[in-house]
Amino acid sequence: MNLREKLAANKFVITVELDPPKTLNLDKILTEVNSANFRKIVDAVNVTDCPLAKLRMSPIALSHIIQEKIGLEAIFHITCRDRNLLGLQAELLGASALGVRNILALTGDPPEVGDYIMATGVFDVDSIGLVRMVNKLNNGYEYSGNELKDKTDFFIGIAVNPTAQDLTKEIKRFEGKVSAGANFIQTQPIYDIGLLEKFLKLTAHINIPKIIGIMPLKNYKMVKYLNNNLPGIFVPPEVKERMRGKDVEEGVKISRELISKIRKFKEVAGIHIFPLRDMNLVCRLLN
């Protein structure tokens, strides 16, 4: 069964975030994702698209390599930052031809947050427009409305933040993405079960698979950074205090507790793990 079939069959899935390297050598990444324990518990890997506007290998290329060499399904990220309407569609047609058909459609981090502040942020569309574009390709049409000879078959994922400061606005955008053709969601990391429960109740009318983000905390410094620098992520005081003077072992313990609670929600279709480039954390969390 592929990811689409597993979610349709209500199988609880595990996906893992993977940053491509800034090198041509893929030995380390391929070894990590090809380990027996990793492949036994992970249904798909998300391959990011130059996250934080920093140079990385093409997510489509790496996704194709992982699927061909390892046999592990990939979800490639594509952002609106680096390509205009023509470039986005060209990339999507190429991905489809390569058999890389799970996608996470994102607006993308602006160039000024990364190493190339002189780069042009294109943003011909936002993530809602990108989902609409992919859905048009799935129906055999270019974004312009011109008919194509073939239809793509992308399984369209989107990102949603259950702990957004303006949750009403976030849910409205969520609804817009689903109306445009989104098939599943993966959320930002969750540390507060109460906020997740509120989000699930407010989005009960949106009937697509919801995969919930988990990011193990490595130390107290990381907690402070998340709360002070990333408005979309909230670490509650009780979790913050548990990490005071502690290391990743406590972070793994907290994440395991969160996963156990998250699995009890019937609305949840799976877990999306942000391992912060430490694939060993995935097996430690789930074994």
N, C-alpha and C positions, 0 to 999 in steps of 0.2 A: 504493500500500500504506500502511496506517496502522501505528502503532507496534506494535500487537498482531500484525499480520500479518508485519511485518518480523522481529520476535523469533521468531515461529513458524517463519519461513523461514531462521533462523540468520544474518540480516543483521546485521553489526556496526553498532550504532546510536550516535548522539551526542545526549545530552540536556544541557541547560544550565539552571542555576538562575537564577531571575529574581525579585527582590523587587519587589512592587507599590509604587507611589509613595504618599506621604501627601499627595496632591493630586489634583485632578480632571483635570489636564492630562496627557494620555497621549502627546503628540506625540513626546517624546524616546524613550520606550520603543518605541513603534510604529515609529519611523524606524529604530532600531537593529535590531530583529528583522526588519524588512522589507528590509534590505540584501541585495543579490544574493549576496554572499559568505556571509553568515550563513545564509541560507535554503538555500544549496547544500550546506552541510555539517552542518546541525543537523536532527535528526529530530523533536525535541519540546522545548518549554521547560517547566520546572517553575516553577509560580507559588506562592510561599510564603504561609503563613497567619500574618500578624502575627508574624514571627520575633523571637525574644528578647523576646516579649511587648510589642512596640511597635506602635503603630497603623499600619496600612497598609490600602490598598483591598482589598475582598473578592477573594480569589483566584478564586472562581467567576466573578465579573463580568469580571475582567480576562482570564481564560482564554477566556471566551466571545467577548469583543471581539477578542482575538488570532486566534482560529480564524475568526471571521466576516470580519474586515477584512483579515487578512494571509494566511489559509489555512494557517497553521502550527499543527501539533497542540500541545495543551497538556496538562500533567499538573497538576491542582490539588492543593495540600496541604490537608488538613483535620485539625485537632487536636481532642483531647478537652477542652481547657482551657476554651473559651468557651461551650460549648453542652451542654445536658443531653440525655438520650436522645431526647426529642421534637424538640429543635432540630436535632440531628445528622441525624435522618432527614428532617426537612423540607428542610434544606439539600441533602441528597443527592438527594431527589426533584426539587428545583428544578434542580440541576445536570444531572440526566439529561434533563429536559425541554428544557434549553438545548443539549443535545448535547455537554456536557463530560463525558466518560466515562472518562478516565484519572485515577487518583487515587493520591496517596501518603498512606497512613493513618499518622498520628503521634500520640503521646501529647501532645506540646506542651511548650514551656518554661513553667515556673510563673510566675504574674503578678509575683512579687517580684523577678524578674530584670529587669523592664522599667520602664516609666514609670507603671504603674498598680498600685502595690503594694496599694492598697485594693480592687482588683478581686477577685472571687471566682473561684478556680480550680475548675471544676465536677468534671471527671474522674469522671463516672458510670461510665465504662469506661476502660481503657487502650487502647493500640494493638492489642493482640490482640482485645479486645472490639469495637473499632471495625471491624477486618477481618471479624469474625464478623457484625457488623451489616450491613456492605455485602454480604457473601455471602448473607445472608438476603434482602435486597432483590433481589439478582440471581435468587434462586429464588422471588420473589413473595410474601415474607412480611415483616411488620414484625418488629422486634426482640422484641416481646411474643408473637409467634406468630400474630397475626391475619393472615389471607390478604389480599393486595392484588389488585386487578383486573389489574395489569400487573407485569411483571418489569423491573427495571433491567438494564443491561448494562455494568457498570463493569469496567474492567481494573485490578486492585487491586495497587498497589505498596506496598512497605514499606521502611523504612530499617534497615540493619544496619551494625554497626561492626566491621570485621575486626581492628582494633587495640585492641579493648576490653581493659581491664586484667583483667577476669574473662571470658575468652573462652568458657569452658565455660557460664557463665550466659547470655552473649550468644547462643551457638548454640542453647541450649535455648529461648530466647525466639523465635529465628528459626524453629525447628521448630514452635513453638506458633502462630506467625503463618501459616505454610504450612498447618498442619492446619486453621486457621480459614478458609482460602480465599485466601491471597495468591497472586498470579500472577507477580510479578517483584520484584527488589530493586534498590535504589540504595544504595551504601555511602557512609560518611563518607570524607573525603579520605585517600588512601594516599601515604606517602612512603618506605615500606620494602617492597621487593619480597619480601623473605624472609618478612615477616609476612603478606603477601597470599598467598604460596604455601602457607603453613601453614594459613591460613583456608580456602583452596580445597580442600585435601586433607581437612580435617576436615568440610567441608560437601559433599563429593562426592556424598553420598547424597541431597542435597536438590536435586531436578532442576527448578529454575525459573531463568529467565534472571537472570544476575548482572551488573549494570552498576556499574562501579567508579568511585569518586569521585576527581577530580583538582582540586586547588586551587593555582594558581600562587602562589609566595611572592613578596612584593613587596619585602621588605627583611629585614635581620637582626632588627630590632625585632619584626616579625611572627612570626618563628620563635620568639623568646623568649616572646612572648605565647601562642602556641599550646601550647608545651610546659608553660608555667607555669599557664595558666588554663583550658585545655580538656583534661580528663583523657582524653577519647576520641580525641584526635589526638596522634600521636607522630611527631616529626621526628627522625630518627636523627642521631648526632653528625657523620657525614660530610657529610650534607646541610646541617646547621647551619653547619659550617665553610665550606662552599662559598658560603654566603650572607653570611659576615662581610665587611662593607665593600662589599657588592654591592647591586644594585637589581633591579627586576623583570625586566631582560633575562636575568640569571642564573636567576631563578625560572622564566621561560619555557623556558629551555634545559633545566633540570632536569625540568620537566613533560613536555617533548617526549621526553626519554630514558625517563621512566617510562611514558608512553603506548606507546612502541615496545616496551618489555618486556612491558607488560600485554597487548598485542595477541597475544603469542605463546602465551598460555594459552588452550587450547581451551574451557575452562569459562567464559570471560568473554564476555558478550554485547554489551558496549559500554562507553562512557566517559560519566560524568556530570561536567560541568565546573562548578565554583564560581568564577565570574569576578569575584566581589567588586564587582558593579555596574559592571564595565568590560567591556562586550560586545566591544570591540575586541580584548581578550585572546583571545577564542575563535578568531577568524580567525588571529591571530598564532600560536596554538598549533597549529592544524590545517592551515593552508595549506601 
